[in-house]
Amino acid sequence: MIEDGLSLRVAVLAGGDSDERSVSLKSGMAVAEALTQAGHRVLHLDPAIVELSGIDWSQFDVAFVALHGRFGEDGQVQQLLDEAQVPYSGSNALASRLAFSKSASKERFEQFGVPTPRYSLIHYNDDLQKISRKTSEIGFPLVVKPDTQGSSLGVSIVRTPEQLPNALKLCFQYDVFGVVETMIEGTEWTVGLIDLQTLPAIKIETDREFFDWQAKYEDDGTRYIFDADIPPAVIKNMELVAQNACIALGTSGLARVDLRLDAQNQPWVLEINTVPGFTDHSLLPKAAARMGIDFVTLCDRIVRSCLEKTIPQRNGDHQLSPHAFHMKRRILSD
């Protein structure tokens, strides 16, 4: 697919020991296969098996981060790669940390005027009376979710006070902090972005109560709709809100913004995924394919764009590895 001499040495980071390990392994396998087809030299590294801090990173030009959940989306692996002077896919450590925390994201959304459901932060040591006061201020129905978690793990819709204790128990299985937020009655949407270029919005329909783990990964009946019967101006506004959400957090590279559209067609941002699922069946690659960007081309584009990034140095300077610098000059001159 690419000319001789332009292949890159790519470390695909996937697996790990988060609750989303199985999804990450599938993403990593798909990415590694696509990059190999594109002509790159690929090595899969699983942090659950290999200690990344002991890797000789000079043997790689770029790293493709396909780690979902903790040590993938929370800024930890990004910080490690920054220190190793390796360009990598996706957002930097700070933006990753912000996006991984739903409460931190919401604070930034509110500062930047991005519409997001009203919320309150809770802790597992809070007594039920204290949490009940917060939920009464939010109002029912509401959503209880872990502050830091992905793939809808630990999420519950709570329609009555009697349902609250079980929802809290599930939430705190995944994090000591949780978020209670207003349930936006309406439709589920997602907008993928490559940097700030929006991909076609996808409406998600499921027969389950919401787009939970089973609907995402196990239910063949989940429907992904591009040509929804919605006014073009509403879609345009949803894309703009998604862009503004990414600007608020400072994300870069790949991102997927999850939203709900209420009965008045007002979009509400739920969260940003900085390491979205990455198989050819995942939402962001589906949206890219809708634009005519096949999976191999998408993965190739991502690793090449890594070379356009600079790496923060302790002295404040920025640099690429010598081999990566040479590859960047070759690519940008084409």
Secondary structure, DSSP 8 states (H G I E B T S, - for coil): ---TT---EEEEE---SSTTHHHHHHHHHHHHHHHHHTT-EEEEE-TTTS-GGGS-GGG-SEEEE---STTTSSSHHHHHHHHTT--BSS--HHHHHHHH-HHHHHHHHHHTT-----EEEEETTS-HHHHHHHHHHH-SSEEEEESS--TTTT-EEE-SGGGHHHHHHHHTTT-SEEEEEE---EEEEEEEEETTEE---EEEE-SSSSS-HHHHHT-TT-EEESS-S--HHHHHHHHHHHHHHHHHHT--SEEEEEEEEETT--EEEEEEESS---STTSHHHHHHHHTT--HHHHHHHHHHHHTTS-EE-TTS-EE--HHHHHHHHHHHH-
